[in-house]
Amino acid sequence: QLQASEGGSVQAGGSLRLSCTVSGRTLSRLVMGWFRQAPGKEREFVATISWGGTNSYIADSVKGRFLISRDNAKNMVYLQMNSLKPEDTAVYYCAADTNSVSGAVQRTARYYDYWGQGTQVTVSS
């Protein structure tokens, strides 16, 4: 089960940190990702991180502003969002790929088989 923290509302240029709590599985064997979906748009990949956290991949649209990290001991995954823009407004989802055999980062949504409930992030101009 994945439980995302509450999102929030922030002005452009502000920061938010989302967290995702993983329960029922060993986080260290899960490739994790964050996705988002804005109203009227398709779900979009945001960030992914490998089993041990040594590798991550950030979407071009948020590169340099967002950072994904994990604490396997605490069963937590984080998405630090800085310099937020109105176009970052969306429902954000954390997701887990439980079937990875390599533990490598994964940008494709269809490989993720567990999803959190989604949390709203609103950025005002």
N, C-alpha and C positions, 0 to 999 in steps of 0.2 A: 504494500500500500504506500502511496506517495501523498504527502500532505504539504501543500505549499503554504507559505506564510501569506498573510494579508498583503496586498499591494498597497496602493495609496495614490494620492493626488499630489502633484508637485509642479512647481513652475519650471518653465524651460531653463535649462542650465543647472538644475538641481540634481540630487542623487537619491537613489533608493537601493536597498539591498533586499533581494528576495532570497528566501531559504526554502529548502525542500527537505522534509524529514522522510526517511525511508524506514519502513518497518516490515517485518516478516521475511526479509531477505538480507543476505550479507552484502552490504554496499560495496565492499572491495571487489566483488565479482560482477558489478553492474557498470556498463557504460552508461553515462548519464547525459542528458541533453535538456536544453531549454528551447521552447518554440513559442511563437506568439501568433495571435490572430486578431487583426483589426476588423472593425465592422465593414462588411461588404467585401472583405479580401480573403484570400486563401491563407491557410496556416503557413507560417514562415519559420524556417530554421533560424535560431539565434546563436546557440553555442553548444558545444559538446566537450566532454572531458573523459579521458581514458580511465581505466581501472584504478591505477595508482596515482592519477593526477599529474603524471609527468608530461602528458601531451594534451593539448586542447586546441580547439578550432573555433574561431569566431567569425560570424557572418560579416561580409564586407560592409553591410549597412550600419553595423555597430562597432566595427573594429576600432580600437583605440579609445573607445568609451566604455565598453562592457568588458567584464572579466568573470570567468567561471572558475570556481574552485570547489574543493571537496574536503571533508574531514571524515575519513572512513571510521575513525574511532567513535565519532559522535553520530554516525549515520546521517550526515547532513551534506547537502550540496547547496552552493550559493551562486547567485548571479548579482554581481555588483554593477550597478548601472550609474554611470556618471555623465555629466553634460547632456542630460536628457533633452530631447526635442519633442515637439508636439507629435511628430510622426512616429514616435515610439509608443504612443497610446495604443493599447491593445490588451487583450487577455493573454496572460503568460502562463504557460504550462511547463511543468517539469515532467520528464519522461525517462524511463529506464529500458535499456536493452538487456534482457536477461539471457539471451541466446548467443551472445558474442563469445567466440572461442579465442580470439586474439586480444580482446580488451582494448582494441584500437578505437579512436574517435569515430563517430558515426553521424553524418549529416542528414541521412535520409529517414524521414518520419516513419515509413512503413516498417522499419526494422525495430522500432520501439514498441514493446508490447504492454507496458504498464504506463499509465498516464495519471498525473495528478488532476485535481478538480479545476484548476485554472484560477488565476487571481488577476484582478483588474488593476492596470496601471494607467493613470491618466496624467498627461503632461499638458499644462496650459501655457499659452504664449503670453 
